[in-house]
Amino acid sequence: MRTDTPDRIRAAFADAGVTGRLHALDIDSGDRLGVGPDEPVCTASVHKLPLLVALHERAAAGHLDLTERIDCPPDGRTPGPTGLAAMLDAARLSVRDLAYLMMAVSDNAAADLLLARVGLDAVNRTTARLGLEATHAVHTFGAMMASIKEDAGPAGAQALTDPHVIGRLRALDPARSNRSTPRDLTRLLAAVWRDEAATPEHGAAIRRLMGLQVWPHRLASGFPFDDVHVAGKTGSLPTLRAEAGVVEYPDGGRYAVAVFTRTAQTAATLPAADAVIGTAARIAVDALRAG
């Protein structure tokens, strides 16, 4: 493995105008590399992955039925730009279809409906069982969004262009928000892909949902090949962009990667900051494959 790989990853982050944290793991050999892999990070919507694992753990134990239908009234839905969060009318969906919306389009409303069924404590028991000591669910996704609104103050979303306001957001403080580390997240992904996090049946269901994510602009952008499969979960907050996922090659190679970035720029759209997640992941995976 090239000894300069961490420096190349840091240079890619710098060129994109971000600071970054990364961990990459060969799921089968155990080879790994990282850049700040043990630094706490706010997980944002990446924490929907531990929720999904906890959901399937409870289903496997017979505590819930994935085909159970849940009413989704429009009043009181957790806000967000996708899925049920953006819909106007009442709906009734199965647990597993809510999980699809949560993972495929990062639907906050679907996530909180599932979290109400599973519970924060169950999510934390799941991560503890898997030895993820730095991973902890503190609040619902609705509570996270409400804290951003409260911390932004009366100016609302417009205030989120002010670096001083960004600096006081509790949602961006790992001590006060849902949190993990890049290393913990690759351990979780490896456990899912090795059927250690859930039974083979439920592990396959988790992997299927992660493979249906619609966002190609972060992790997947680093692997633009028809025969390479990328399954992941993104996370976004003001100045924070992240993704954790698994890259699978046709020769059987499987690599778990978690990348978290922060930028001083407050713009919601920063293509370079999105793309460097794929770039950094590709550098790391290429190094692991080279041995």
Secondary structure, DSSP 8 states (H G I E B T S, - for coil): --TTHHHHHHHHHHHTTEEEEEEEEETTT--EEEESTTS-EE-GGGGHHHHHHHHHHHHHTTS--TT-EEEE-STT----SSGGGG--S-EEEEHHHHHHHHHHS--HHHHHHHHHHH-HHHHHHHHHHTT-TT-B--S-HHHHHHHHHHHH-TTGGGGGG-HHHHHT-GGG-TTTSSEE-HHHHHHHHHHHHTT-SS-HHHHHHHHHHHTT----SSGGGG---TT-EEEEEEEEETTEEEEEEEEE-TTS-EEEEEEEEEES---S--HHHHHHHHHHHHHHHHHHHH-
